[in-house]
Amino acid sequence: MANQGKNQSSARTSAPGKGAAPNSGGARRPGTPTSRRRPSPAVYRRRRQFVFGALLLVIALVVAGVVAISGALAGKSEPQSVSTPEASQVPTQGNAPTAGTASPSATPTPVCDLSLVTVAAATDKPAYGAEEKPLLTMTITNGGTAPCEVNVGTSQMEYVVMSGSDRIFSSKDCQAGSEDLIKTIQPGKSETANFPWQRNRTLEGCAAISAKPGAGGAYYTFEARLGNKSSTKAVFQLN
């Protein structure tokens, strides 16, 4: 009986009972799940950094999308910056220049008006002594606003002296030759030509004549002619 009791006691010691703790020697029972290890703090930090970076990326993409949409809407609602001519240069309906018509802003080029070219006659003195010879002066003036080309040659000039209705002298009567001389006279400017009269009489064709102008205080008139233009008469006295 004593041996039987020892055997039972030994058996109880070697065979773990129901609910006994696992072997403390480290051996795992078959089928027992392995316990999980907790991640280290460094791993947690990397995970948090990754999640934070991904969140920032998403926020940046959302903001960029909103800005792009706002810019597109603003571009449609506002006019684009386009270089356009000045308002004064843009033709409008009703006043647009047509072909062959000068622009209203263009200044027309002045054109010579020969009707504004005038001829004047003058003498260097109002009265002359018995031995003095009058100097007859013709002045051609451009009274227009544009330069004018004028023929001031001897082919166009004539100096005429008269006493009342008596034709005393003409520079063309005995003129040996004549020539053209074109000069440009600026607006408001003049050309002058002088002719010293010898106090002689002439006839057309330079026919011979022995008579001479009278003296003793007689009055004469001088008329300057240029082409079809004539001056008013200048009065002078011969003593």
ZIMOGI-V709863 format. One record per run of one state. SS is the DSSP state (2 for helix, 1 for strand, 0 for the rest). FROM is the first residue (numbers start at 0). TO is the last residue. If there is no record, write none. Layout:
SS|FROM|TO / SS|FROM|TO
This chain:
0|0|0 / 2|1|13 / 0|14|39 / 2|40|76 / 0|77|85 / 2|86|88 / 0|89|112 / 2|113|115 / 1|116|122 / 0|123|125 / 1|126|127 / 0|128|133 / 1|134|141 / 0|142|146 / 1|147|150 / 0|151|155 / 1|156|162 / 0|163|164 / 1|165|169 / 0|170|180 / 1|181|184 / 0|185|188 / 1|189|195 / 0|196|202 / 2|203|205 / 0|206|216 / 1|217|225 / 0|226|227 / 1|228|229 / 0|230|232 / 1|233|237 / 0|238|238
